[in-house]
Amino acid sequence: MGAAHTSVPRWPAAVPAVDPVARRLALLGLGARGAAHVQRWRAAVRPGVPVWAHTAARADDATLQLLAAEVGGARVGWRLLLAGPEVDVLAARAVATGLGALDSEIGVAVTSTRRRRVWCAHCRDTTETTQPVSGEVRCRGCGRRLHVYAHVSRRRGAHLGFQVDAEELP
């Protein structure tokens, strides 16, 4: 599969700016570097614009629930800026788009691509790993050796994983 035929995101090199016409902003920073981006974004918001800002170490369930509540109240002119490691940004972005946020309403600043989530096509569990795309990881759910495929599900915020030797089984 060529690089032109992949759903693995190519993150922008530049940190997105605060939309000057946004009517409400949601800022989520994950990890120390993500939190620093939230501080800079918050300082760039024009006076009078409501801002929801949250920072956390990771995109854990509690953080994603807070984000879901914010997205649920979004109206025309709402914008979301996410900053942090790819694994966390993808999880947060999946929550936002799953609740109806549009790509044009979301800006991202990825601070690291070292970790990734891999969704098992066999047991439907998700395993976090530092293995690269095309690498292998053992599924935490079913124990199968999974190939980390060059496909990222927007809905799940994870790479697809399938059994390495599936075609060789009887």
ROSE-565661 format. One record per residue (C-alpha): residue number from 1; residue in one letter; x, y, z. Coordinates in nm, 2 decimals, always signed. Example, Ala and Ser with C-alpha at 12.3 -4.5 7.8 and 13.67 -1.06 7.14 Angstrom:
<nodes>
<node resi="1" resn="A" px="+1.23" py="-0.45" pz="+0.78"/>
<node resi="2" resn="S" px="+1.37" py="-0.11" pz="+0.71"/>
</nodes>
This chain:
<nodes>
<node resi="1" resn="M" px="+0.00" py="+0.00" pz="+0.00"/>
<node resi="2" resn="G" px="+0.15" py="+0.33" pz="-0.10"/>
<node resi="3" resn="A" px="+0.16" py="+0.64" pz="+0.12"/>
<node resi="4" resn="A" px="-0.10" py="+0.81" pz="-0.10"/>
<node resi="5" resn="H" px="-0.35" py="+0.53" pz="+0.00"/>
<node resi="6" resn="T" px="-0.35" py="+0.55" pz="+0.38"/>
<node resi="7" resn="S" px="-0.59" py="+0.70" pz="+0.63"/>
<node resi="8" resn="V" px="-0.30" py="+0.76" pz="+0.88"/>
<node resi="9" resn="P" px="-0.32" py="+1.13" pz="+0.95"/>
<node resi="10" resn="R" px="-0.06" py="+1.37" pz="+0.83"/>
<node resi="11" resn="W" px="-0.05" py="+1.63" pz="+1.10"/>
<node resi="12" resn="P" px="+0.01" py="+1.99" pz="+1.01"/>
<node resi="13" resn="A" px="+0.36" py="+2.11" pz="+1.10"/>
<node resi="14" resn="A" px="+0.23" py="+2.45" pz="+1.22"/>
<node resi="15" resn="V" px="+0.03" py="+2.48" pz="+1.54"/>
<node resi="16" resn="P" px="-0.32" py="+2.60" pz="+1.45"/>
<node resi="17" resn="A" px="-0.41" py="+2.96" pz="+1.54"/>
<node resi="18" resn="V" px="-0.72" py="+3.06" pz="+1.73"/>
<node resi="19" resn="D" px="-1.00" py="+3.13" pz="+1.48"/>
<node resi="20" resn="P" px="-1.05" py="+3.51" pz="+1.51"/>
<node resi="21" resn="V" px="-1.42" py="+3.48" pz="+1.43"/>
<node resi="22" resn="A" px="-1.50" py="+3.19" pz="+1.67"/>
<node resi="23" resn="R" px="-1.80" py="+3.26" pz="+1.89"/>
<node resi="24" resn="R" px="-1.69" py="+3.00" pz="+2.15"/>
<node resi="25" resn="L" px="-1.37" py="+2.80" pz="+2.19"/>
<node resi="26" resn="A" px="-1.30" py="+2.47" pz="+2.35"/>
<node resi="27" resn="L" px="-0.93" py="+2.41" pz="+2.42"/>
<node resi="28" resn="L" px="-0.80" py="+2.07" pz="+2.53"/>
<node resi="29" resn="G" px="-0.43" py="+2.01" pz="+2.62"/>
<node resi="30" resn="L" px="-0.30" py="+1.66" pz="+2.69"/>
<node resi="31" resn="G" px="+0.03" py="+1.62" pz="+2.85"/>
<node resi="32" resn="A" px="+0.27" py="+1.90" pz="+2.95"/>
<node resi="33" resn="R" px="+0.33" py="+2.01" pz="+2.59"/>
<node resi="34" resn="G" px="-0.04" py="+2.01" pz="+2.52"/>
<node resi="35" resn="A" px="-0.11" py="+2.22" pz="+2.83"/>
<node resi="36" resn="A" px="+0.15" py="+2.48" pz="+2.71"/>
<node resi="37" resn="H" px="-0.04" py="+2.51" pz="+2.38"/>
<node resi="38" resn="V" px="-0.36" py="+2.57" pz="+2.57"/>
<node resi="39" resn="Q" px="-0.20" py="+2.85" pz="+2.76"/>
<node resi="40" resn="R" px="-0.08" py="+3.02" pz="+2.44"/>
<node resi="41" resn="W" px="-0.42" py="+2.97" pz="+2.27"/>
<node resi="42" resn="R" px="-0.60" py="+3.11" pz="+2.57"/>
<node resi="43" resn="A" px="-0.39" py="+3.42" pz="+2.56"/>
<node resi="44" resn="A" px="-0.48" py="+3.47" pz="+2.19"/>
<node resi="45" resn="V" px="-0.86" py="+3.47" pz="+2.24"/>
<node resi="46" resn="R" px="-1.02" py="+3.80" pz="+2.19"/>
<node resi="47" resn="P" px="-1.20" py="+3.95" pz="+2.49"/>
<node resi="48" resn="G" px="-1.56" py="+3.85" pz="+2.54"/>
<node resi="49" resn="V" px="-1.53" py="+3.51" pz="+2.37"/>
<node resi="50" resn="P" px="-1.63" py="+3.23" pz="+2.60"/>
<node resi="51" resn="V" px="-1.36" py="+2.96" pz="+2.65"/>
<node resi="52" resn="W" px="-1.38" py="+2.61" pz="+2.78"/>
<node resi="53" resn="A" px="-1.02" py="+2.51" pz="+2.86"/>
<node resi="54" resn="H" px="-0.91" py="+2.18" pz="+3.01"/>
<node resi="55" resn="T" px="-0.57" py="+2.01" pz="+3.06"/>
<node resi="56" resn="A" px="-0.50" py="+1.66" pz="+3.16"/>
<node resi="57" resn="A" px="-0.22" py="+1.41" pz="+3.16"/>
<node resi="58" resn="R" px="-0.40" py="+1.18" pz="+2.91"/>
<node resi="59" resn="A" px="-0.72" py="+1.14" pz="+2.72"/>
<node resi="60" resn="D" px="-0.87" py="+0.92" pz="+2.99"/>
<node resi="61" resn="D" px="-1.24" py="+0.84" pz="+3.04"/>
<node resi="62" resn="A" px="-1.30" py="+1.14" pz="+3.27"/>
<node resi="63" resn="T" px="-1.13" py="+1.38" pz="+3.03"/>
<node resi="64" resn="L" px="-1.32" py="+1.24" pz="+2.73"/>
<node resi="65" resn="Q" px="-1.65" py="+1.27" pz="+2.93"/>
<node resi="66" resn="L" px="-1.58" py="+1.64" pz="+3.00"/>
<node resi="67" resn="L" px="-1.50" py="+1.69" pz="+2.63"/>
<node resi="68" resn="A" px="-1.83" py="+1.52" pz="+2.53"/>
<node resi="69" resn="A" px="-2.03" py="+1.75" pz="+2.75"/>
<node resi="70" resn="E" px="-1.86" py="+2.05" pz="+2.59"/>
<node resi="71" resn="V" px="-1.92" py="+1.92" pz="+2.24"/>
<node resi="72" resn="G" px="-2.28" py="+1.84" pz="+2.33"/>
<node resi="73" resn="G" px="-2.34" py="+2.21" pz="+2.39"/>
<node resi="74" resn="A" px="-2.17" py="+2.33" pz="+2.07"/>
<node resi="75" resn="R" px="-2.35" py="+2.58" pz="+1.85"/>
<node resi="76" resn="V" px="-2.26" py="+2.77" pz="+1.53"/>
<node resi="77" resn="G" px="-1.93" py="+2.94" pz="+1.56"/>
<node resi="78" resn="W" px="-1.79" py="+2.69" pz="+1.81"/>
<node resi="79" resn="R" px="-1.43" py="+2.57" pz="+1.76"/>
<node resi="80" resn="L" px="-1.22" py="+2.30" pz="+1.92"/>
<node resi="81" resn="L" px="-0.84" py="+2.31" pz="+1.95"/>
<node resi="82" resn="L" px="-0.67" py="+1.99" pz="+2.06"/>
<node resi="83" resn="A" px="-0.30" py="+1.95" pz="+2.16"/>
<node resi="84" resn="G" px="-0.10" py="+1.65" pz="+2.28"/>
<node resi="85" resn="P" px="+0.03" py="+1.31" pz="+2.18"/>
<node resi="86" resn="E" px="-0.13" py="+1.16" pz="+1.87"/>
<node resi="87" resn="V" px="-0.28" py="+0.87" pz="+2.07"/>
<node resi="88" resn="D" px="-0.47" py="+1.12" pz="+2.29"/>
<node resi="89" resn="V" px="-0.56" py="+1.37" pz="+2.02"/>
<node resi="90" resn="L" px="-0.71" py="+1.08" pz="+1.81"/>
<node resi="91" resn="A" px="-0.92" py="+0.96" pz="+2.10"/>
<node resi="92" resn="A" px="-1.04" py="+1.32" pz="+2.17"/>
<node resi="93" resn="R" px="-1.11" py="+1.39" pz="+1.81"/>
<node resi="94" resn="A" px="-1.31" py="+1.06" pz="+1.78"/>
<node resi="95" resn="V" px="-1.53" py="+1.18" pz="+2.06"/>
<node resi="96" resn="A" px="-1.58" py="+1.52" pz="+1.90"/>
<node resi="97" resn="T" px="-1.66" py="+1.39" pz="+1.55"/>
<node resi="98" resn="G" px="-1.88" py="+1.11" pz="+1.69"/>
<node resi="99" resn="L" px="-2.09" py="+1.38" pz="+1.85"/>
<node resi="100" resn="G" px="-2.12" py="+1.58" pz="+1.53"/>
<node resi="101" resn="A" px="-1.82" py="+1.81" pz="+1.52"/>
<node resi="102" resn="L" px="-1.69" py="+1.88" pz="+1.17"/>
<node resi="103" resn="D" px="-1.33" py="+1.86" pz="+1.06"/>
<node resi="104" resn="S" px="-1.35" py="+2.24" pz="+0.98"/>
<node resi="105" resn="E" px="-1.43" py="+2.31" pz="+1.35"/>
<node resi="106" resn="I" px="-1.13" py="+2.11" pz="+1.49"/>
<node resi="107" resn="G" px="-0.77" py="+2.22" pz="+1.49"/>
<node resi="108" resn="V" px="-0.49" py="+1.99" pz="+1.62"/>
<node resi="109" resn="A" px="-0.13" py="+2.02" pz="+1.74"/>
<node resi="110" resn="V" px="+0.03" py="+1.68" pz="+1.77"/>
<node resi="111" resn="T" px="+0.32" py="+1.68" pz="+2.01"/>
<node resi="112" resn="S" px="+0.43" py="+1.32" pz="+1.97"/>
<node resi="113" resn="T" px="+0.36" py="+1.02" pz="+1.74"/>
<node resi="114" resn="R" px="+0.54" py="+0.77" pz="+1.96"/>
<node resi="115" resn="R" px="+0.23" py="+0.59" pz="+2.10"/>
<node resi="116" resn="R" px="-0.07" py="+0.45" pz="+1.91"/>
<node resi="117" resn="R" px="-0.39" py="+0.26" pz="+1.98"/>
<node resi="118" resn="V" px="-0.46" py="-0.05" pz="+1.79"/>
<node resi="119" resn="W" px="-0.81" py="-0.19" pz="+1.76"/>
<node resi="120" resn="C" px="-0.84" py="-0.57" pz="+1.73"/>
<node resi="121" resn="A" px="-1.06" py="-0.68" pz="+1.44"/>
<node resi="122" resn="H" px="-1.10" py="-1.02" pz="+1.62"/>
<node resi="123" resn="C" px="-1.21" py="-0.94" pz="+1.98"/>
<node resi="124" resn="R" px="-1.27" py="-0.56" pz="+1.94"/>
<node resi="125" resn="D" px="-1.04" py="-0.46" pz="+2.23"/>
<node resi="126" resn="T" px="-0.79" py="-0.18" pz="+2.20"/>
<node resi="127" resn="T" px="-0.43" py="-0.21" pz="+2.28"/>
<node resi="128" resn="E" px="-0.18" py="+0.08" pz="+2.32"/>
<node resi="129" resn="T" px="+0.17" py="+0.03" pz="+2.18"/>
<node resi="130" resn="T" px="+0.48" py="+0.21" pz="+2.07"/>
<node resi="131" resn="Q" px="+0.51" py="-0.03" pz="+1.77"/>
<node resi="132" resn="P" px="+0.52" py="+0.15" pz="+1.43"/>
<node resi="133" resn="V" px="+0.27" py="+0.11" pz="+1.15"/>
<node resi="134" resn="S" px="+0.34" py="-0.23" pz="+0.99"/>
<node resi="135" resn="G" px="+0.48" py="-0.35" pz="+1.32"/>
<node resi="136" resn="E" px="+0.33" py="-0.62" pz="+1.55"/>
<node resi="137" resn="V" px="+0.16" py="-0.60" pz="+1.89"/>
<node resi="138" resn="R" px="+0.00" py="-0.86" pz="+2.11"/>
<node resi="139" resn="C" px="-0.37" py="-0.79" pz="+2.17"/>
<node resi="140" resn="R" px="-0.44" py="-0.73" pz="+2.54"/>
<node resi="141" resn="G" px="-0.79" py="-0.88" pz="+2.48"/>
<node resi="142" resn="C" px="-0.74" py="-1.20" pz="+2.29"/>
<node resi="143" resn="G" px="-0.37" py="-1.24" pz="+2.29"/>
<node resi="144" resn="R" px="-0.34" py="-1.26" pz="+1.91"/>
<node resi="145" resn="R" px="-0.03" py="-1.11" pz="+1.74"/>
<node resi="146" resn="L" px="-0.17" py="-0.82" pz="+1.55"/>
<node resi="147" resn="H" px="-0.03" py="-0.64" pz="+1.24"/>
<node resi="148" resn="V" px="-0.06" py="-0.26" pz="+1.30"/>
<node resi="149" resn="Y" px="-0.22" py="-0.17" pz="+0.97"/>
<node resi="150" resn="A" px="-0.19" py="+0.17" pz="+0.79"/>
<node resi="151" resn="H" px="-0.55" py="+0.26" pz="+0.85"/>
<node resi="152" resn="V" px="-0.68" py="+0.48" pz="+1.13"/>
<node resi="153" resn="S" px="-1.05" py="+0.48" pz="+1.21"/>
<node resi="154" resn="R" px="-1.18" py="+0.83" pz="+1.28"/>
<node resi="155" resn="R" px="-1.47" py="+0.67" pz="+1.48"/>
<node resi="156" resn="R" px="-1.24" py="+0.47" pz="+1.71"/>
<node resi="157" resn="G" px="-0.94" py="+0.69" pz="+1.71"/>
<node resi="158" resn="A" px="-0.72" py="+0.39" pz="+1.66"/>
<node resi="159" resn="H" px="-0.52" py="+0.19" pz="+1.40"/>
<node resi="160" resn="L" px="-0.67" py="-0.13" pz="+1.27"/>
<node resi="161" resn="G" px="-0.50" py="-0.45" pz="+1.39"/>
<node resi="162" resn="F" px="-0.55" py="-0.80" pz="+1.24"/>
<node resi="163" resn="Q" px="-0.39" py="-1.13" pz="+1.31"/>
<node resi="164" resn="V" px="-0.05" py="-1.15" pz="+1.17"/>
<node resi="165" resn="D" px="-0.07" py="-1.50" pz="+1.04"/>
<node resi="166" resn="A" px="-0.45" py="-1.51" pz="+0.95"/>
<node resi="167" resn="E" px="-0.39" py="-1.61" pz="+0.59"/>
<node resi="168" resn="E" px="-0.17" py="-1.90" pz="+0.70"/>
<node resi="169" resn="L" px="-0.41" py="-2.07" pz="+0.94"/>
<node resi="170" resn="P" px="-0.58" py="-2.39" pz="+0.82"/>
</nodes>
